[in-house]
Amino acid sequence: MPIYATTVVKVCLLVLAGGFAAQHSRVPINSDLCTALFVAATLLLLLRRLRGFAFLLFGFTFFVMAGNAVIDARLDAGFAGDSLLTRVRIADFPKQRGASVTMLVEAIDDQRLPLRSRVAWFEPSQLPAFGDVWEFELRLRRPHGNSNPGAFSLENWMFREKLHAAGYVVTGKRNRLLQAGAMSSVERYRQSFVARARYIGGTAASVLAAIGVGSRHLITREQWDRYAITGSSHLMAISGLHIGLAAAAAFFLIALLSGVCRLRGNHLDHATIGGVGMAAIYALVSGLAVPSQRATVMLGLAAFAFVSRRRADPGRIVAVVALLLFVLDPVSLMMPGFSLSFGAVVVLLWFARRYWRPRVGLRSIQLLVMQFVLLLGLMPMTALIFQRIAIVAPLVNLITVPVFSFVTVPVTLASMVLDPVWAAASDVLLRISAASINSIEWVIGEFAELPMTDIHIAGIDGLQGALMGVVFLPALWVLLPRGWPGRWIAMLAVISLLLYKPAVPRYGCIDTHVLDVGQGLAVVVQSRGRTLIFDTGASYRSGGSAAQQVVLPFLRYKGIEVVDWLVVSHADDDHAGGTSAIVDQVEVGRILAGETLPDLGRGISTCEAGQSWRADGIEYRFLHPGPGTAFGGNDSSCVMVISAGDHRLVLTGDIETEGEKTVLARLPLDAVTVVLIPHHGSLTSSSPPFVNRLRPNLAIASAGYANRWGFPKERIIRRWEGAGALVLDTASSGAISFRLCERGGVSQLREERLRQRRFWHD
């Protein structure tokens, strides 16, 4: 590789490393300090030995400056929670899930609103459409999301997508449509294509919309899961494959027409320029995602080198494009598409250099090797980003990618080009493309049903020291030359990742995790060999539940495959809404509940005071409700005490004052170590006699951020603090975890929001 190319690659790696370092910065850095850092980096360039550090500092500063711009554009805190009657334009395809529609809206001449907000409309009076201008009554808040180990971070996602507020449309007569279809010509074409895809494509419409115009609002959660399990999610995103196919089709067509029409000049130059132009148009129509930007700019640089008769160095082109995209939009470095897109290109270039041979008879074997190289080369990224390894990806892609490359994408592109001039032929081509997608989905569905296909990596971000190196070892098989003595250690690393399980508590200890499920409750208690779940969080009107979004990902993160006891305190949705999701997805031993639950297709026992059992040196005992009591609603909640020697954890559900009296009268309690504050910290619970009898060291309230009831109430917090407790709540702390042992009591107390804190978090 030429010296100049090597230098560009080094600069690129250093700048990107600085950007990655900035992603983990917890301390806010104001604009003045950013300016000082930028000046310092510029001056350091004058010192040869410190140039590497200067480029690191440039990357760090660029990212922080871009992050500060996103933060400054957020909703003013003074307007958070207010009812704002305002005019907005719907800036993308609305996504309908259940009775809810989620929209990206842009403010129109209203200084109170940020530029871009994500809002939900429950049971809308009229379905909004892309490009509509509405007058809405909105209630917004600054970006905020639940914080849990192993679960999706809404706050991080909103930051990297540059969404400055979130909220909902207040149901009422004040909401009205002002103008329909206020769109640019590109947006109008995108909407027209999606409408045709839905009319012609049938079940394939979601993928047609995704590969045609980059719109993924029609893709269902089940589809995403199937594609992710089989390692074929890249087929539904406009990537370098799609852009390259568009450019190649245009290249060959223009080269043919140039020869037939005998145009002046070099026909290959015409075709090259036309191919890049087609790639740029396709990228624009598809929404300019990071992979499409990367592919288009790389094609442009390669085309420039070809037309100017210069040698195109692939390594230099990749480095220049990565630098360019980072400088133009530093926050894009957080997007999985950035790392995976450039990572895949580097792996493919490395494969072409070391493995690819021009012999035609070996092509099929080489294609299989290429898929295997991609699996291992990208395994560190997929394991760290998605906590998943798609072990069947090489075989699935070997079958689906050729069909996708030679039928689906070219035919879809041809349909898009023909649509304005020959609609009938365009529709025929779209039907052919839809048929190819149906065949691909059949293959994906069959592979997704195979045993051991969906492999999750447990607790990957918790690995430390030498174990963290195991994550990166699979790439050795790709990077090291054939015959290298240590090359096959990569296979041992893969096996280690597949078999890895996070450490469990020792005998006589429990790990307790009060998960951040918003306004609801879900607690996971894990001993050395057993797991108990107390409540499952709420279900959502928009579809799904806290169990699907928080509890199940957390169980996978902890490597928990069996739940021995599922306790549902009572039937209120914020406690029982995710029960069916857990029963459907996890092997559950015994289910106990304080009230009758909807039919789960299996037996459910009633929790009663006096029931108890022991496991791993831990005693589990129910304190409420008593046998034959007639409590209903909140006071029917199961209350249980989990004892590790003399140290006790009390889980209370939603009992109120009357329930607390019964608990104290029937089974008087000594002081406990940890208590879950009843009913999220409402004024109807945590009575003085109850608090003074328990006198815990730690009291935890599970409550939603900025919830309408103001839980936990300040008076209740003071009451527990007056009894000597450290009071924490999930709204402020995120998930709260601790270890309780018969010797030593509480240790390893962790607040997830503090652990995950970054400078862009409120």
WOGIDA-V459536 format. One record per residue. N is the residue number from 1. RES is the residue in one letter. PHI is phi in radians with two decimals (* if undefined). Layout:
BEGIN
n->N res->RES phi->PHI
n->N res->RES phi->PHI
END
This chain:
BEGIN
n->1 res->M phi->*
n->2 res->P phi->-1.02
n->3 res->I phi->-1.06
n->4 res->Y phi->-1.12
n->5 res->A phi->-1.17
n->6 res->T phi->-1.05
n->7 res->T phi->-1.09
n->8 res->V phi->-1.07
n->9 res->V phi->-1.10
n->10 res->K phi->-1.10
n->11 res->V phi->-1.04
n->12 res->C phi->-1.03
n->13 res->L phi->-1.11
n->14 res->L phi->-1.18
n->15 res->V phi->-1.11
n->16 res->L phi->-1.14
n->17 res->A phi->-1.08
n->18 res->G phi->-1.10
n->19 res->G phi->-1.13
n->20 res->F phi->-1.12
n->21 res->A phi->-1.10
n->22 res->A phi->-1.12
n->23 res->Q phi->-1.07
n->24 res->H phi->-1.79
n->25 res->S phi->-1.31
n->26 res->R phi->-1.72
n->27 res->V phi->-1.62
n->28 res->P phi->-1.08
n->29 res->I phi->-2.09
n->30 res->N phi->-1.30
n->31 res->S phi->-1.12
n->32 res->D phi->-1.12
n->33 res->L phi->-1.18
n->34 res->C phi->-1.06
n->35 res->T phi->-1.07
n->36 res->A phi->-1.11
n->37 res->L phi->-1.12
n->38 res->F phi->-1.12
n->39 res->V phi->-1.11
n->40 res->A phi->-1.08
n->41 res->A phi->-1.11
n->42 res->T phi->-1.10
n->43 res->L phi->-1.19
n->44 res->L phi->-1.15
n->45 res->L phi->-1.09
n->46 res->L phi->-1.30
n->47 res->L phi->-1.78
n->48 res->R phi->-0.96
n->49 res->R phi->-1.25
n->50 res->L phi->-1.89
n->51 res->R phi->-1.14
n->52 res->G phi->-1.04
n->53 res->F phi->-1.13
n->54 res->A phi->-1.07
n->55 res->F phi->-1.18
n->56 res->L phi->-1.01
n->57 res->L phi->-1.16
n->58 res->F phi->-1.03
n->59 res->G phi->-1.06
n->60 res->F phi->-1.05
n->61 res->T phi->-1.18
n->62 res->F phi->-1.01
n->63 res->F phi->-1.15
n->64 res->V phi->-1.13
n->65 res->M phi->-1.09
n->66 res->A phi->-1.14
n->67 res->G phi->-1.12
n->68 res->N phi->-1.10
n->69 res->A phi->-1.11
n->70 res->V phi->-1.16
n->71 res->I phi->-1.11
n->72 res->D phi->-1.12
n->73 res->A phi->-1.48
n->74 res->R phi->-1.24
n->75 res->L phi->-0.96
n->76 res->D phi->-1.08
n->77 res->A phi->-1.01
n->78 res->G phi->-1.19
n->79 res->F phi->-1.74
n->80 res->A phi->-1.11
n->81 res->G phi->1.48
n->82 res->D phi->-1.34
n->83 res->S phi->-1.49
n->84 res->L phi->-2.02
n->85 res->L phi->-1.51
n->86 res->T phi->-2.63
n->87 res->R phi->-1.84
n->88 res->V phi->-2.41
n->89 res->R phi->-1.98
n->90 res->I phi->-1.38
n->91 res->A phi->-1.71
n->92 res->D phi->-2.76
n->93 res->F phi->-1.17
n->94 res->P phi->-1.11
n->95 res->K phi->-1.93
n->96 res->Q phi->-1.75
n->97 res->R phi->-2.37
n->98 res->G phi->1.08
n->99 res->A phi->-1.63
n->100 res->S phi->-2.11
n->101 res->V phi->-2.11
n->102 res->T phi->-1.84
n->103 res->M phi->-2.34
n->104 res->L phi->-1.71
n->105 res->V phi->-2.11
n->106 res->E phi->-2.04
n->107 res->A phi->-1.22
n->108 res->I phi->-2.08
n->109 res->D phi->0.89
n->110 res->D phi->-2.42
n->111 res->Q phi->-1.22
n->112 res->R phi->-1.29
n->113 res->L phi->-1.71
n->114 res->P phi->-1.28
n->115 res->L phi->-1.15
n->116 res->R phi->-2.22
n->117 res->S phi->-2.34
n->118 res->R phi->-1.91
n->119 res->V phi->-2.23
n->120 res->A phi->-1.99
n->121 res->W phi->-2.24
n->122 res->F phi->-1.52
n->123 res->E phi->0.85
n->124 res->P phi->-1.11
n->125 res->S phi->-1.23
n->126 res->Q phi->-2.65
n->127 res->L phi->-1.23
n->128 res->P phi->-1.28
n->129 res->A phi->-2.30
n->130 res->F phi->-0.96
n->131 res->G phi->1.62
n->132 res->D phi->-1.16
n->133 res->V phi->-1.89
n->134 res->W phi->-2.15
n->135 res->E phi->-1.81
n->136 res->F phi->-2.05
n->137 res->E phi->-1.67
n->138 res->L phi->-1.94
n->139 res->R phi->-2.14
n->140 res->L phi->-2.07
n->141 res->R phi->-2.52
n->142 res->R phi->-1.18
n->143 res->P phi->-0.95
n->144 res->H phi->-2.77
n->145 res->G phi->-2.56
n->146 res->N phi->-1.15
n->147 res->S phi->-2.22
n->148 res->N phi->-2.46
n->149 res->P phi->-1.12
n->150 res->G phi->1.32
n->151 res->A phi->-1.89
n->152 res->F phi->-1.06
n->153 res->S phi->-1.78
n->154 res->L phi->-1.11
n->155 res->E phi->-1.14
n->156 res->N phi->-1.15
n->157 res->W phi->-1.10
n->158 res->M phi->-1.14
n->159 res->F phi->-1.14
n->160 res->R phi->-1.27
n->161 res->E phi->-1.56
n->162 res->K phi->1.02
n->163 res->L phi->-1.74
n->164 res->H phi->-1.78
n->165 res->A phi->-2.85
n->166 res->A phi->-2.41
n->167 res->G phi->3.07
n->168 res->Y phi->-2.59
n->169 res->V phi->-1.52
n->170 res->V phi->-1.28
n->171 res->T phi->-1.12
n->172 res->G phi->2.88
n->173 res->K phi->-1.43
n->174 res->R phi->-1.36
n->175 res->N phi->-1.46
n->176 res->R phi->-2.60
n->177 res->L phi->-1.38
n->178 res->L phi->-1.73
n->179 res->Q phi->-2.70
n->180 res->A phi->-1.81
n->181 res->G phi->1.21
n->182 res->A phi->-1.46
n->183 res->M phi->-2.33
n->184 res->S phi->-1.34
n->185 res->S phi->-1.12
n->186 res->V phi->-1.16
n->187 res->E phi->-1.11
n->188 res->R phi->-1.13
n->189 res->Y phi->-1.14
n->190 res->R phi->-1.05
n->191 res->Q phi->-1.13
n->192 res->S phi->-1.10
n->193 res->F phi->-1.15
n->194 res->V phi->-1.08
n->195 res->A phi->-1.09
n->196 res->R phi->-1.16
n->197 res->A phi->-1.08
n->198 res->R phi->-1.20
n->199 res->Y phi->-1.32
n->200 res->I phi->-1.72
n->201 res->G phi->-1.35
n->202 res->G phi->1.08
n->203 res->T phi->-1.19
n->204 res->A phi->-1.52
n->205 res->A phi->-1.05
n->206 res->S phi->-1.11
n->207 res->V phi->-1.29
n->208 res->L phi->-1.03
n->209 res->A phi->-1.11
n->210 res->A phi->-1.20
n->211 res->I phi->-1.46
n->212 res->G phi->-1.45
n->213 res->V phi->-2.25
n->214 res->G phi->1.24
n->215 res->S phi->-1.75
n->216 res->R phi->-2.00
n->217 res->H phi->-1.28
n->218 res->L phi->-1.60
n->219 res->I phi->-1.29
n->220 res->T phi->-1.47
n->221 res->R phi->-1.08
n->222 res->E phi->-1.13
n->223 res->Q phi->-1.09
n->224 res->W phi->-0.99
n->225 res->D phi->-1.08
n->226 res->R phi->-1.09
n->227 res->Y phi->-1.17
n->228 res->A phi->-1.19
n->229 res->I phi->-1.04
n->230 res->T phi->-1.66
n->231 res->G phi->1.19
n->232 res->S phi->-2.09
n->233 res->S phi->-1.07
n->234 res->H phi->-1.08
n->235 res->L phi->-1.19
n->236 res->M phi->-1.67
n->237 res->A phi->-2.06
n->238 res->I phi->-1.15
n->239 res->S phi->-2.13
n->240 res->G phi->-1.05
n->241 res->L phi->-1.03
n->242 res->H phi->-1.14
n->243 res->I phi->-1.10
n->244 res->G phi->-1.10
n->245 res->L phi->-1.13
n->246 res->A phi->-1.09
n->247 res->A phi->-1.15
n->248 res->A phi->-1.13
n->249 res->A phi->-1.07
n->250 res->A phi->-1.13
n->251 res->F phi->-1.03
n->252 res->F phi->-1.17
n->253 res->L phi->-1.16
n->254 res->I phi->-1.21
n->255 res->A phi->-1.08
n->256 res->L phi->-1.13
n->257 res->L phi->-1.15
n->258 res->S phi->-1.11
n->259 res->G phi->-1.21
n->260 res->V phi->-1.15
n->261 res->C phi->-1.48
n->262 res->R phi->0.95
n->263 res->L phi->-1.25
n->264 res->R phi->-1.24
n->265 res->G phi->1.56
n->266 res->N phi->-1.39
n->267 res->H phi->-1.10
n->268 res->L phi->-1.18
n->269 res->D phi->-1.10
n->270 res->H phi->-1.02
n->271 res->A phi->-1.16
n->272 res->T phi->-1.12
n->273 res->I phi->-1.12
n->274 res->G phi->-1.13
n->275 res->G phi->-1.11
n->276 res->V phi->-1.14
n->277 res->G phi->-1.07
n->278 res->M phi->-1.12
n->279 res->A phi->-1.06
n->280 res->A phi->-1.15
n->281 res->I phi->-1.12
n->282 res->Y phi->-1.10
n->283 res->A phi->-1.09
n->284 res->L phi->-1.13
n->285 res->V phi->-1.14
n->286 res->S phi->-1.49
n->287 res->G phi->1.75
n->288 res->L phi->0.97
n->289 res->A phi->-1.19
n->290 res->V phi->-0.99
n->291 res->P phi->-1.06
n->292 res->S phi->-1.24
n->293 res->Q phi->-1.07
n->294 res->R phi->-1.01
n->295 res->A phi->-1.15
n->296 res->T phi->-1.16
n->297 res->V phi->-1.18
n->298 res->M phi->-1.09
n->299 res->L phi->-1.09
n->300 res->G phi->-1.08
n->301 res->L phi->-1.17
n->302 res->A phi->-1.12
n->303 res->A phi->-1.15
n->304 res->F phi->-1.07
n->305 res->A phi->-1.11
n->306 res->F phi->-1.16
n->307 res->V phi->-1.17
n->308 res->S phi->-1.55
n->309 res->R phi->1.04
n->310 res->R phi->-1.95
n->311 res->R phi->-1.32
n->312 res->A phi->-1.65
n->313 res->D phi->-1.58
n->314 res->P phi->-1.01
n->315 res->G phi->-1.08
n->316 res->R phi->-1.17
n->317 res->I phi->-1.09
n->318 res->V phi->-1.05
n->319 res->A phi->-1.14
n->320 res->V phi->-1.10
n->321 res->V phi->-1.16
n->322 res->A phi->-1.07
n->323 res->L phi->-1.08
n->324 res->L phi->-1.07
n->325 res->L phi->-1.15
n->326 res->F phi->-1.16
n->327 res->V phi->-1.14
n->328 res->L phi->-1.22
n->329 res->D phi->-2.60
n->330 res->P phi->-1.01
n->331 res->V phi->-1.16
n->332 res->S phi->-1.08
n->333 res->L phi->-1.06
n->334 res->M phi->-1.33
n->335 res->M phi->-1.29
n->336 res->P phi->-0.96
n->337 res->G phi->-1.06
n->338 res->F phi->-1.16
n->339 res->S phi->-1.14
n->340 res->L phi->-1.21
n->341 res->S phi->-1.14
n->342 res->F phi->-1.19
n->343 res->G phi->-1.07
n->344 res->A phi->-1.11
n->345 res->V phi->-1.11
n->346 res->V phi->-1.08
n->347 res->V phi->-1.10
n->348 res->L phi->-1.16
n->349 res->L phi->-1.12
n->350 res->W phi->-1.13
n->351 res->F phi->-1.09
n->352 res->A phi->-1.07
n->353 res->R phi->-1.30
n->354 res->R phi->-1.81
n->355 res->Y phi->-2.05
n->356 res->W phi->-1.26
n->357 res->R phi->-2.20
n->358 res->P phi->-1.32
n->359 res->R phi->-1.20
n->360 res->V phi->-1.10
n->361 res->G phi->-1.12
n->362 res->L phi->-1.71
n->363 res->R phi->-1.02
n->364 res->S phi->-1.10
n->365 res->I phi->-1.17
n->366 res->Q phi->-1.15
n->367 res->L phi->-1.12
n->368 res->L phi->-1.15
n->369 res->V phi->-1.08
n->370 res->M phi->-1.07
n->371 res->Q phi->-1.14
n->372 res->F phi->-1.18
n->373 res->V phi->-1.11
n->374 res->L phi->-1.09
n->375 res->L phi->-1.04
n->376 res->L phi->-1.29
n->377 res->G phi->-1.14
n->378 res->L phi->-1.67
n->379 res->M phi->-1.01
n->380 res->P phi->-1.01
n->381 res->M phi->-1.23
n->382 res->T phi->-1.15
n->383 res->A phi->-1.20
n->384 res->L phi->-1.32
n->385 res->I phi->-1.46
n->386 res->F phi->-1.94
n->387 res->Q phi->0.88
n->388 res->R phi->-2.63
n->389 res->I phi->-2.17
n->390 res->A phi->-1.56
n->391 res->I phi->-1.20
n->392 res->V phi->-1.62
n->393 res->A phi->-0.97
n->394 res->P phi->-1.00
n->395 res->L phi->-1.21
n->396 res->V phi->-1.08
n->397 res->N phi->-1.21
n->398 res->L phi->-1.08
n->399 res->I phi->-1.53
n->400 res->T phi->-1.45
n->401 res->V phi->-1.08
n->402 res->P phi->-1.03
n->403 res->V phi->-1.09
n->404 res->F phi->-1.13
n->405 res->S phi->-1.32
n->406 res->F phi->-1.78
n->407 res->V phi->-2.16
n->408 res->T phi->-1.05
n->409 res->V phi->-1.19
n->410 res->P phi->-1.03
n->411 res->V phi->-1.21
n->412 res->T phi->-1.10
n->413 res->L phi->-1.10
n->414 res->A phi->-1.09
n->415 res->S phi->-1.11
n->416 res->M phi->-1.15
n->417 res->V phi->-1.24
n->418 res->L phi->-1.35
n->419 res->D phi->-0.91
n->420 res->P phi->-1.19
n->421 res->V phi->-1.96
n->422 res->W phi->-2.63
n->423 res->A phi->-1.10
n->424 res->A phi->-1.09
n->425 res->A phi->-1.15
n->426 res->S phi->-1.08
n->427 res->D phi->-1.15
n->428 res->V phi->-1.07
n->429 res->L phi->-1.12
n->430 res->L phi->-1.16
n->431 res->R phi->-1.17
n->432 res->I phi->-1.10
n->433 res->S phi->-1.07
n->434 res->A phi->-1.09
n->435 res->A phi->-1.12
n->436 res->S phi->-1.14
n->437 res->I phi->-1.13
n->438 res->N phi->-1.06
n->439 res->S phi->-1.18
n->440 res->I phi->-1.11
n->441 res->E phi->-1.15
n->442 res->W phi->-1.11
n->443 res->V phi->-1.08
n->444 res->I phi->-1.07
n->445 res->G phi->-1.08
n->446 res->E phi->-1.15
n->447 res->F phi->-1.17
n->448 res->A phi->-1.12
n->449 res->E phi->-1.50
n->450 res->L phi->-1.18
n->451 res->P phi->-1.17
n->452 res->M phi->1.09
n->453 res->T phi->-1.50
n->454 res->D phi->-1.54
n->455 res->I phi->-1.89
n->456 res->H phi->-1.78
n->457 res->I phi->-1.71
n->458 res->A phi->-1.42
n->459 res->G phi->0.92
n->460 res->I phi->-1.11
n->461 res->D phi->-1.42
n->462 res->G phi->-1.68
n->463 res->L phi->-1.18
n->464 res->Q phi->-2.24
n->465 res->G phi->0.97
n->466 res->A phi->-1.10
n->467 res->L phi->-1.12
n->468 res->M phi->-1.08
n->469 res->G phi->-1.12
n->470 res->V phi->-1.06
n->471 res->V phi->-1.06
n->472 res->F phi->-1.63
n->473 res->L phi->-1.11
n->474 res->P phi->-0.97
n->475 res->A phi->-1.20
n->476 res->L phi->-1.05
n->477 res->W phi->-1.07
n->478 res->V phi->-1.41
n->479 res->L phi->-1.40
n->480 res->L phi->-1.38
n->481 res->P phi->-1.13
n->482 res->R phi->-1.08
n->483 res->G phi->1.58
n->484 res->W phi->-1.13
n->485 res->P phi->-0.98
n->486 res->G phi->-1.65
n->487 res->R phi->-1.14
n->488 res->W phi->-1.36
n->489 res->I phi->-1.13
n->490 res->A phi->-1.02
n->491 res->M phi->-1.16
n->492 res->L phi->-1.14
n->493 res->A phi->-1.14
n->494 res->V phi->-1.07
n->495 res->I phi->-1.08
n->496 res->S phi->-1.09
n->497 res->L phi->-1.12
n->498 res->L phi->-1.18
n->499 res->L phi->-1.63
n->500 res->Y phi->-1.13
n->501 res->K phi->-2.28
n->502 res->P phi->-1.08
n->503 res->A phi->-1.10
n->504 res->V phi->-1.84
n->505 res->P phi->-1.10
n->506 res->R phi->-1.30
n->507 res->Y phi->-0.98
n->508 res->G phi->1.52
n->509 res->C phi->-2.26
n->510 res->I phi->-2.31
n->511 res->D phi->-1.78
n->512 res->T phi->-2.03
n->513 res->H phi->-2.26
n->514 res->V phi->-1.54
n->515 res->L phi->-1.35
n->516 res->D phi->-1.55
n->517 res->V phi->-1.96
n->518 res->G phi->1.30
n->519 res->Q phi->-1.41
n->520 res->G phi->3.14
n->521 res->L phi->-2.60
n->522 res->A phi->-2.70
n->523 res->V phi->-2.20
n->524 res->V phi->-1.98
n->525 res->V phi->-2.04
n->526 res->Q phi->-2.14
n->527 res->S phi->-1.80
n->528 res->R phi->-1.06
n->529 res->G phi->-2.33
n->530 res->R phi->-2.29
n->531 res->T phi->-2.37
n->532 res->L phi->-2.14
n->533 res->I phi->-1.97
n->534 res->F phi->-1.95
n->535 res->D phi->1.25
n->536 res->T phi->-2.26
n->537 res->G phi->1.33
n->538 res->A phi->-1.63
n->539 res->S phi->-1.68
n->540 res->Y phi->-1.97
n->541 res->R phi->-1.10
n->542 res->S phi->-1.44
n->543 res->G phi->1.78
n->544 res->G phi->1.42
n->545 res->S phi->-2.79
n->546 res->A phi->-1.11
n->547 res->A phi->-1.10
n->548 res->Q phi->-1.22
n->549 res->Q phi->-1.57
n->550 res->V phi->-2.18
n->551 res->V phi->-1.15
n->552 res->L phi->-1.13
n->553 res->P phi->-1.02
n->554 res->F phi->-1.14
n->555 res->L phi->-1.06
n->556 res->R phi->-1.12
n->557 res->Y phi->-1.05
n->558 res->K phi->-1.55
n->559 res->G phi->1.24
n->560 res->I phi->-1.59
n->561 res->E phi->-1.89
n->562 res->V phi->-2.26
n->563 res->V phi->-1.84
n->564 res->D phi->-1.30
n->565 res->W phi->-2.37
n->566 res->L phi->-1.99
n->567 res->V phi->-1.88
n->568 res->V phi->-1.93
n->569 res->S phi->-1.02
n->570 res->H phi->-2.81
n->571 res->A phi->-1.54
n->572 res->D phi->-1.02
n->573 res->D phi->-1.05
n->574 res->D phi->-1.22
n->575 res->H phi->-1.99
n->576 res->A phi->-2.00
n->577 res->G phi->-1.12
n->578 res->G phi->-1.79
n->579 res->T phi->-1.05
n->580 res->S phi->-1.10
n->581 res->A phi->-1.09
n->582 res->I phi->-1.21
n->583 res->V phi->-1.11
n->584 res->D phi->-1.29
n->585 res->Q phi->-1.81
n->586 res->V phi->-2.26
n->587 res->E phi->-1.26
n->588 res->V phi->-1.99
n->589 res->G phi->-1.33
n->590 res->R phi->-2.06
n->591 res->I phi->-1.98
n->592 res->L phi->-2.21
n->593 res->A phi->-2.54
n->594 res->G phi->-1.54
n->595 res->E phi->-2.39
n->596 res->T phi->-1.14
n->597 res->L phi->-1.91
n->598 res->P phi->-0.99
n->599 res->D phi->-1.03
n->600 res->L phi->-1.83
n->601 res->G phi->1.36
n->602 res->R phi->-2.80
n->603 res->G phi->-1.27
n->604 res->I phi->-2.24
n->605 res->S phi->-1.61
n->606 res->T phi->-1.65
n->607 res->C phi->-1.39
n->608 res->E phi->-2.38
n->609 res->A phi->-0.97
n->610 res->G phi->1.82
n->611 res->Q phi->-1.12
n->612 res->S phi->-2.71
n->613 res->W phi->-2.80
n->614 res->R phi->-2.19
n->615 res->A phi->-2.79
n->616 res->D phi->0.96
n->617 res->G phi->1.37
n->618 res->I phi->-2.00
n->619 res->E phi->-1.80
n->620 res->Y phi->-2.01
n->621 res->R phi->-2.50
n->622 res->F phi->-1.51
n->623 res->L phi->-1.89
n->624 res->H phi->-2.88
n->625 res->P phi->-1.43
n->626 res->G phi->-1.32
n->627 res->P phi->-1.02
n->628 res->G phi->1.37
n->629 res->T phi->-1.30
n->630 res->A phi->-1.93
n->631 res->F phi->-1.19
n->632 res->G phi->-2.44
n->633 res->G phi->1.16
n->634 res->N phi->-1.05
n->635 res->D phi->-1.33
n->636 res->S phi->-1.54
n->637 res->S phi->-1.03
n->638 res->C phi->-1.16
n->639 res->V phi->-2.15
n->640 res->M phi->-2.36
n->641 res->V phi->-2.04
n->642 res->I phi->-2.01
n->643 res->S phi->-1.98
n->644 res->A phi->-2.00
n->645 res->G phi->1.13
n->646 res->D phi->-1.53
n->647 res->H phi->-1.74
n->648 res->R phi->-2.20
n->649 res->L phi->-2.01
n->650 res->V phi->-1.95
n->651 res->L phi->-1.85
n->652 res->T phi->-1.97
n->653 res->G phi->1.08
n->654 res->D phi->-2.03
n->655 res->I phi->-1.02
n->656 res->E phi->-1.94
n->657 res->T phi->-1.01
n->658 res->E phi->-1.13
n->659 res->G phi->-1.12
n->660 res->E phi->-1.12
n->661 res->K phi->-1.07
n->662 res->T phi->-1.12
n->663 res->V phi->-1.04
n->664 res->L phi->-1.24
n->665 res->A phi->-1.28
n->666 res->R phi->-1.41
n->667 res->L phi->-2.34
n->668 res->P phi->-0.99
n->669 res->L phi->-1.93
n->670 res->D phi->-1.40
n->671 res->A phi->-1.03
n->672 res->V phi->-1.97
n->673 res->T phi->-1.57
n->674 res->V phi->-2.36
n->675 res->V phi->-2.35
n->676 res->L phi->-1.56
n->677 res->I phi->-1.03
n->678 res->P phi->-1.09
n->679 res->H phi->0.88
n->680 res->H phi->1.09
n->681 res->G phi->1.57
n->682 res->S phi->-1.43
n->683 res->L phi->-1.29
n->684 res->T phi->-1.49
n->685 res->S phi->-2.27
n->686 res->S phi->0.96
n->687 res->S phi->-1.15
n->688 res->P phi->-0.94
n->689 res->P phi->-1.07
n->690 res->F phi->-1.15
n->691 res->V phi->-1.13
n->692 res->N phi->-1.22
n->693 res->R phi->-1.28
n->694 res->L phi->-1.36
n->695 res->R phi->0.75
n->696 res->P phi->-1.36
n->697 res->N phi->-1.39
n->698 res->L phi->-2.39
n->699 res->A phi->-2.18
n->700 res->I phi->-2.15
n->701 res->A phi->-1.93
n->702 res->S phi->-1.68
n->703 res->A phi->-2.60
n->704 res->G phi->-1.42
n->705 res->Y phi->-1.11
n->706 res->A phi->0.90
n->707 res->N phi->-1.20
n->708 res->R phi->-1.15
n->709 res->W phi->-1.63
n->710 res->G phi->1.26
n->711 res->F phi->-1.39
n->712 res->P phi->-1.32
n->713 res->K phi->-1.18
n->714 res->E phi->-1.05
n->715 res->R phi->-1.09
n->716 res->I phi->-1.22
n->717 res->I phi->-1.04
n->718 res->R phi->-1.11
n->719 res->R phi->-1.12
n->720 res->W phi->-1.21
n->721 res->E phi->-1.11
n->722 res->G phi->-1.12
n->723 res->A phi->-1.52
n->724 res->G phi->1.72
n->725 res->A phi->-1.67
n->726 res->L phi->-1.42
n->727 res->V phi->-1.83
n->728 res->L phi->-2.20
n->729 res->D phi->-2.38
n->730 res->T phi->-1.21
n->731 res->A phi->-1.09
n->732 res->S phi->-1.65
n->733 res->S phi->-1.74
n->734 res->G phi->1.23
n->735 res->A phi->-1.08
n->736 res->I phi->-2.03
n->737 res->S phi->-2.14
n->738 res->F phi->-2.80
n->739 res->R phi->-1.93
n->740 res->L phi->-2.11
n->741 res->C phi->-2.16
n->742 res->E phi->-1.12
n->743 res->R phi->-2.03
n->744 res->G phi->1.91
n->745 res->G phi->1.18
n->746 res->V phi->-1.44
n->747 res->S phi->-2.58
n->748 res->Q phi->0.94
n->749 res->L phi->-1.17
n->750 res->R phi->-2.43
n->751 res->E phi->-1.85
n->752 res->E phi->-1.11
n->753 res->R phi->-1.16
n->754 res->L phi->-1.24
n->755 res->R phi->-1.15
n->756 res->Q phi->-1.63
n->757 res->R phi->-1.01
n->758 res->R phi->-2.28
n->759 res->F phi->-1.15
n->760 res->W phi->-1.57
n->761 res->H phi->-1.36
n->762 res->D phi->-1.20
END
